[in-house]
């Protein structure tokens, strides 16, 4: 086909008769009202720190938690069903992969409202590797050749080393559940028009006590620096803070220290000081403190 013929075909396929039509003004208004309605439900019905979480010190979106997604299903009268689109289970090589579709249907009519896709595999960092202390490294492995990271624990800093997960087979069920969970989140965010509020980039189990492992982006020097107030601190962080303060200083004194806190920075400094005082008290009562136990990976519960 010559160039002129190719151009003729392109012109025909790009003609105005196949252009996407402009939506009617009433349709636009109706869609915007629906989005506002969904966002209002989130503000009134979902609980920060329980149904969704934020990362202090960052300007990123919040993350919808599984309890929040399940609550939205009940509010909108939706039921969820799942289909495994693709599954790889190589028990010899230890490779496992799941691609799952979540289908949301109206409980009364049975009509499909939307679908979501989620996947999970054993090559993801959280499943492929495990972090261990020096004494847990096998004798035939050179620790100097292993990737490592420093953790600020209750008894000071210590080093963890990364090893290949030699027990990936115990994670098969977790991988399947995680794929289903991600598909559910995708479907709920789509059905409830909440993609502008929540993100799927961060799993809720990766947010520990509302504290981010990412450093906040610095603001330009030309802009005035503002300190976030305690009103922006999620409920889960406040609960954990009160628990720590009452444990270290007692109920009355601990809550008294919290009264004067106005910003997240002041709260972080208070938590750090409380942890130091807690460590000091334990060192005074124990000649040799016990080694901190490394928490195991969280497991994902059944959707219902």
C-alpha positions in Angstrom: 0.0 0.0 0.0 1.4 3.4 -1.1 1.7 6.3 1.3 -1.3 8.1 -0.2 -3.5 5.1 0.3 -2.3 4.8 4.0 -3.2 8.4 4.6 -6.6 8.0 3.0 -7.3 5.1 5.4 -6.2 7.1 8.4 -8.3 10.1 7.4 -11.4 7.8 7.1 -10.8 6.2 10.4 -10.3 9.5 12.2 -13.4 11.2 10.7 -15.8 13.0 12.9 -18.5 10.3 12.6 -16.5 8.1 15.0 -15.5 10.8 17.5 -16.5 10.3 21.1 -19.7 12.4 21.6 -19.7 15.1 24.2 -21.7 14.2 27.3 -24.9 16.2 28.0 -24.6 18.8 30.7 -27.2 17.0 32.9 -25.2 13.8 32.6 -22.0 15.6 33.8 -23.9 17.1 36.7 -25.4 13.7 37.7 -22.0 12.1 37.6 -20.4 14.8 39.7 -23.2 14.5 42.3 -22.7 10.8 42.5 -19.0 11.2 43.1 -19.6 13.8 45.9 -22.2 11.5 47.4 -19.7 8.6 47.6 -17.0 10.8 49.1 -19.5 12.1 51.7 -20.2 8.5 52.8 -16.5 7.9 53.3 -16.3 11.0 55.6 -19.3 10.1 57.6 -19.2 6.3 57.8 -15.5 5.2 57.7 -13.2 5.5 60.7 -9.7 6.7 60.3 -7.1 4.2 61.6 -9.7 1.4 61.3 -11.3 1.5 57.9 -8.5 3.5 56.2 -5.1 4.9 57.1 -2.9 7.8 56.2 0.9 8.2 56.2 2.0 11.0 58.5 4.3 13.5 57.0 3.4 12.8 53.4 0.9 14.4 51.0 -0.1 11.1 49.4 -3.5 9.6 49.3 -4.9 7.5 52.1 -5.1 3.7 51.9 -8.4 1.9 52.1 -8.2 -1.0 54.5 -10.1 -4.3 54.1 -12.6 -3.5 56.9 -13.4 -0.3 55.2 -14.0 -2.0 51.8 -16.3 -4.6 53.5 -18.2 -1.8 55.2 -18.7 -0.1 51.8 -20.1 -3.3 50.4 -22.7 -3.4 53.1 -23.6 0.3 52.7 -24.1 0.0 48.9 -25.8 -3.5 49.1 -23.1 -5.3 47.1 -22.0 -8.9 47.2 -18.5 -10.0 46.1 -17.7 -13.2 44.2 -14.3 -14.3 42.9 -12.8 -16.1 39.9 -9.2 -17.3 39.4 -8.3 -16.1 35.9 -4.8 -17.5 36.0 -2.8 -19.6 38.5 0.7 -20.9 38.6 1.8 -23.5 41.2 5.3 -24.8 40.6 6.1 -26.9 43.7 9.5 -27.9 42.4 10.8 -24.3 41.8 8.7 -22.7 44.5 7.0 -20.3 42.1 3.3 -19.4 42.9 1.2 -16.8 41.1 -2.5 -15.9 41.2 -4.6 -13.5 39.1 -8.0 -13.1 40.5 -11.2 -11.2 39.3 -13.6 -9.8 41.9 -17.1 -9.4 40.7 -19.4 -7.0 42.6 -23.2 -7.5 42.1 -26.2 -5.7 43.4 -27.7 -7.8 46.2 -31.3 -7.2 45.2 -31.1 -7.5 41.4 -28.1 -9.7 41.0 -26.8 -7.3 38.3 -23.1 -6.9 37.9 -22.0 -3.5 39.0 -18.2 -3.6 38.4 -15.2 -5.9 38.3 -11.7 -5.7 39.8 -8.4 -7.4 39.1 -5.7 -8.4 41.6 -2.6 -10.5 41.5 0.1 -11.7 43.8 3.2 -13.9 43.3 6.0 -15.5 45.3 8.6 -13.3 43.7 7.4 -10.2 45.5 9.9 -8.9 48.0 7.7 -9.6 51.1 7.4 -13.3 50.1 10.7 -13.9 48.3 12.9 -12.7 51.2 13.1 -13.0 54.9 15.1 -10.8 57.3 16.9 -12.5 60.1 19.4 -11.7 62.9 23.0 -12.8 62.7 22.6 -15.9 64.9 19.9 -17.1 62.5 22.2 -17.1 59.4 23.2 -20.7 58.4 26.8 -21.5 59.1 27.6 -22.1 55.4 26.5 -18.6 54.4 28.8 -15.5 54.5 27.0 -12.7 56.3 29.2 -10.1 54.6 27.7 -11.2 51.2 24.1 -10.6 52.3 22.1 -7.4 52.0 21.5 -5.9 55.4 19.6 -3.1 57.1 19.8 -1.4 60.5 16.7 -1.4 62.6 16.0 0.9 65.5 14.5 -1.4 68.1 13.4 -1.2 71.7 16.9 -2.0 73.0 18.8 0.1 70.4 20.0 -0.5 66.9 20.5 -3.9 65.5 21.2 -5.4 62.0 19.0 -7.7 60.0 20.3 -9.8 57.1 18.3 -10.8 54.0 18.0 -14.4 53.1 16.1 -16.3 50.4 12.8 -17.5 51.8 13.3 -21.3 52.1 9.8 -21.8 53.4 7.8 -20.2 50.6 5.4 -23.2 50.5 3.8 -22.0 53.8 2.9 -18.7 52.0 0.8 -20.3 49.2 -2.5 -19.7 51.0 -1.4 -16.1 51.9 -0.5 -15.4 48.3 -4.0 -16.5 47.2 -5.7 -14.4 49.8 -3.7 -11.4 48.9 -4.6 -11.7 45.3 -8.3 -11.8 46.2 -7.9 -8.9 48.6 -6.3 -6.7 45.9 -9.0 -7.6 43.5 -11.6 -6.6 46.1 -10.0 -3.3 46.7 -9.8 -2.6 42.9 -13.5 -3.4 42.5 -14.7 -1.4 45.5 -12.7 1.7 44.6 -14.2 1.5 41.1 -17.8 0.9 42.2 -17.8 3.6 44.8 -15.9 6.2 42.7 -13.1 6.5 45.3 -10.0 6.3 43.2 -9.4 10.1 43.7 -9.4 9.6 47.5 -7.7 6.2 48.1 -4.7 4.5 46.6 -3.9 0.9 46.0 -0.2 1.5 45.8 0.3 0.7 49.5 -1.1 -2.4 51.3 -2.7 -1.7 54.7 -0.6 -4.3 56.4 2.5 -2.3 55.3 1.4 0.7 57.4 2.6 -0.1 60.9 0.9 2.0 63.6 0.4 4.8 61.1 4.1 5.4 60.7 5.6 5.6 57.3 8.9 4.1 56.2 9.2 6.7 53.5 10.8 10.1 54.1 8.5 13.1 53.4 9.3 15.3 50.4 10.8 18.7 51.5 8.8 21.8 50.7 10.2 24.5 48.5 12.0 27.2 50.6 9.8 29.9 49.1 6.7 28.4 50.7 5.9 28.9 54.4 6.5 25.9 56.5 3.4 24.8 58.4 3.3 22.2 61.2 0.4 19.7 60.9 -1.8 19.7 64.0 -2.9 16.8 66.0 -6.3 16.8 64.1 -4.4 15.3 61.2 -3.1 12.4 63.3 -5.0 9.2 62.6 -6.9 7.5 65.5 -4.7 4.4 65.5 -1.5 6.4 66.1 -3.2 8.2 69.0 -4.4 5.0 70.6 -0.9 3.4 70.4 0.6 6.6 71.8 -1.8 6.7 74.8 -1.0 3.0 75.4 2.7 3.7 75.5 2.5 6.8 77.7 0.3 5.1 80.3 2.5 2.1 80.4 5.7 4.2 80.9 4.4 7.1 83.1 1.1 5.8 84.5 -2.5 6.7 83.4 -2.7 10.1 84.9 0.8 11.4 84.2 0.9 9.8 80.7 -2.3 11.5 79.5 -1.1 14.8 81.1 2.0 14.7 78.9 -0.3 14.3 75.8 -2.4 17.4 76.6 0.3 19.8 75.6 1.0 18.2 72.2 -0.1 20.4 69.3 1.9 19.1 66.2 3.0 15.8 64.8 6.6 16.7 65.4 6.0 17.2 69.1 4.1 13.9 69.2 7.0 12.1 67.5 9.5 13.6 70.0 7.2 12.6 72.9 7.0 9.0 71.6 10.8 8.8 71.2 11.4 10.1 74.7 8.8 7.6 76.1 10.5 4.7 74.3 13.9 5.8 75.8 12.4 6.0 79.3 10.8 2.6 78.8 14.2 1.1 77.7 16.0 2.7 80.6 13.5 1.3 83.1 13.9 -2.2 81.7 17.7 -1.9 81.8 17.5 -1.0 85.5 15.4 -4.1 86.3 17.2 -6.5 84.0 21.0 -6.9 84.0 20.8 -8.4 80.5 17.8 -7.4 78.4 16.2 -10.0 76.2 16.8 -9.8 72.5 13.9 -8.3 70.6 11.7 -10.7 68.8 11.3 -10.1 65.1 7.6 -10.0 64.2 6.4 -12.6 61.8 4.6 -11.6 58.6 1.0 -10.9 58.9 -1.5 -13.3 57.3 -4.5 -12.3 55.3 -7.9 -13.5 56.7 -10.7 -14.8 54.6 -12.8 -12.0 53.0 -15.9 -13.1 54.9 
